[in-house]
Amino acid sequence: MSGPAVLKLSAWGARRLHELNYESTALVSWVPAHTEETLRQWLHTFRDQNGRKTVESNPLFGLPQRLWRTLTDQAGISAEMRWSELPAKLQNRLIESLLRTPLPVRGKTTYKEEFVTCGGIVLGEVNMHTMESRRVPGLYFAGEVLDIDGITGGFNFQAAWTTGYLAGRAMAASNS
Ligand SMILES: Cc1cc2nc3c(=O)[nH]c(=O)nc-3n(C[C@H](O)[C@H](O)[C@H](O)COP(=O)(O)OP(=O)(O)OC[C@H]3O[C@@H](n4cnc5c(N)ncnc54)[C@H](O)[C@@H]3O)c2cc1C
């Protein structure tokens, strides 16, 4: 698994993942707009109207064919099975996979380092206009060393550049 969803999870869950020593199980919902109840209801209506369609070859919820096939395989649904023939047990397994596919988390990535480091200098202890420490006058902070953990998409670069600019200006002004 990679991409924006994983990067965001690693940011939002940073402290929790650290507590768990990066060993846990992520439960992925492929249908985030649904609860179990609404999904059951949705499938009930769908089955009524599409009983002749085979389950495996007609992906639902906009899921890619390969992912859908993996989910139906995991549920034990054979390639020829139609919606009208789908036993409740297999439908329950499919619902479980759609809502809670378990993915083991085992440690950090290859490089063992974060894209963006969670934690750092507490923002309340810094004057945000000058980036000067409120505790140690004359000490300035910028970038990653601050407790800023923006989501992926350039916000961390922006934070580093902006705080660097502010700190640089304030330091120059304090010397003049
Ligand atoms: C793989 C990866 C991908 C990333 N992708 C994105 C992205 O797409 N978008 C985004 O917004 N952010 C991204 N980031 C985060 C972003 O790179 C950082 O938030 C940003 O670079 C922080 O800038 P900085 O100047 O504070 O620190 P750094 O860029 O880490 O710079 C610190 C510098 O200090 C030097 N240094 C360290 N110790 C000493 C020392 N004792 N003496 C002298 N020099 C020292 C280091 O060599 C380094 O050059 C990514 C980070 C990584 C690792």
The ligand as a MOL file (V3000), in Angstrom:
LIG
                    3D

  0  0  0     0  0            999 V3000
M  V30 BEGIN CTAB
M  V30 COUNTS 53 58 0 0 0
M  V30 BEGIN ATOM
M  V30 1 C 11.5320 11.2160 1.2280 0
M  V30 2 C 10.8720 12.5230 1.6250 0
M  V30 3 C 9.8750 13.0690 0.8270 0
M  V30 4 C 9.2450 14.2760 1.1950 0
M  V30 5 N 8.2510 14.7700 0.3860 0
M  V30 6 C 7.6590 15.9220 0.7290 0
M  V30 7 C 6.6440 16.4850 -0.1040 0
M  V30 8 O 6.2900 15.9370 -1.1570 0
M  V30 9 N 6.0490 17.6490 0.2880 0
M  V30 10 C 6.3910 18.2820 1.4490 0
M  V30 11 O 5.8340 19.3380 1.7460 0
M  V30 12 N 7.3610 17.7840 2.2540 0
M  V30 13 C 7.9970 16.6370 1.9110 0
M  V30 14 N 8.9740 16.1230 2.7280 0
M  V30 15 C 9.2880 16.8460 3.9660 0
M  V30 16 C 10.2240 18.0220 3.6630 0
M  V30 17 O 11.3410 17.5470 2.9120 0
M  V30 18 C 10.7030 18.5990 5.0000 0
M  V30 19 O 9.5920 18.9770 5.7890 0
M  V30 20 C 11.5720 19.8380 4.7430 0
M  V30 21 O 12.6550 19.5000 3.8910 0
M  V30 22 C 12.1080 20.3720 6.0560 0
M  V30 23 O 13.0500 21.3820 5.7790 0
M  V30 24 P 14.1380 21.7850 6.8300 0
M  V30 25 O 14.9880 22.8140 6.1640 0
M  V30 26 O 13.4840 22.1390 8.1200 0
M  V30 27 O 14.9730 20.4550 7.1400 0
M  V30 28 P 15.9010 19.6060 6.1720 0
M  V30 29 O 15.4490 19.7290 4.7390 0
M  V30 30 O 15.9740 18.2420 6.7910 0
M  V30 31 O 17.3000 20.3420 6.2650 0
M  V30 32 C 18.1290 20.2270 7.4020 0
M  V30 33 C 19.5690 20.3800 6.9270 0
M  V30 34 O 20.3980 20.4720 8.0720 0
M  V30 35 C 21.5430 19.6860 7.8520 0
M  V30 36 N 22.1030 19.3500 9.1680 0
M  V30 37 C 21.6390 18.4680 10.0690 0
M  V30 38 N 22.4240 18.4650 11.1480 0
M  V30 39 C 23.3980 19.3760 10.9570 0
M  V30 40 C 24.4770 19.8230 11.7080 0
M  V30 41 N 24.7550 19.3550 12.9360 0
M  V30 42 N 25.2870 20.7770 11.1930 0
M  V30 43 C 25.0260 21.2840 9.9490 0
M  V30 44 N 23.9990 20.9040 9.1860 0
M  V30 45 C 23.1990 19.9510 9.6780 0
M  V30 46 C 21.0440 18.4880 7.0760 0
M  V30 47 O 22.0990 17.8830 6.3650 0
M  V30 48 C 20.0450 19.1730 6.1240 0
M  V30 49 O 20.6450 19.6380 4.9300 0
M  V30 50 C 9.6190 14.9320 2.3760 0
M  V30 51 C 10.6440 14.3890 3.1800 0
M  V30 52 C 11.2610 13.1980 2.8210 0
M  V30 53 C 12.3790 12.6260 3.6940 0
M  V30 END ATOM
M  V30 BEGIN BOND
M  V30 1 1 1 2
M  V30 2 1 2 3
M  V30 3 2 2 52
M  V30 4 2 3 4
M  V30 5 1 4 5
M  V30 6 1 4 50
M  V30 7 2 5 6
M  V30 8 1 6 7
M  V30 9 1 6 13
M  V30 10 2 7 8
M  V30 11 1 7 9
M  V30 12 1 9 10
M  V30 13 2 10 11
M  V30 14 1 10 12
M  V30 15 2 12 13
M  V30 16 1 13 14
M  V30 17 1 14 15
M  V30 18 1 14 50
M  V30 19 1 15 16
M  V30 20 1 16 17
M  V30 21 1 16 18
M  V30 22 1 18 19
M  V30 23 1 18 20
M  V30 24 1 20 21
M  V30 25 1 20 22
M  V30 26 1 22 23
M  V30 27 1 23 24
M  V30 28 2 24 25
M  V30 29 1 24 26
M  V30 30 1 24 27
M  V30 31 1 27 28
M  V30 32 2 28 29
M  V30 33 1 28 30
M  V30 34 1 28 31
M  V30 35 1 31 32
M  V30 36 1 32 33
M  V30 37 1 33 34
M  V30 38 1 33 48
M  V30 39 1 34 35
M  V30 40 1 35 36
M  V30 41 1 35 46
M  V30 42 1 36 37
M  V30 43 1 36 45
M  V30 44 2 37 38
M  V30 45 1 38 39
M  V30 46 1 39 40
M  V30 47 2 39 45
M  V30 48 1 40 41
M  V30 49 2 40 42
M  V30 50 1 42 43
M  V30 51 2 43 44
M  V30 52 1 44 45
M  V30 53 1 46 47
M  V30 54 1 46 48
M  V30 55 1 48 49
M  V30 56 2 50 51
M  V30 57 1 51 52
M  V30 58 1 52 53
M  V30 END BOND
M  V30 END CTAB
M  END
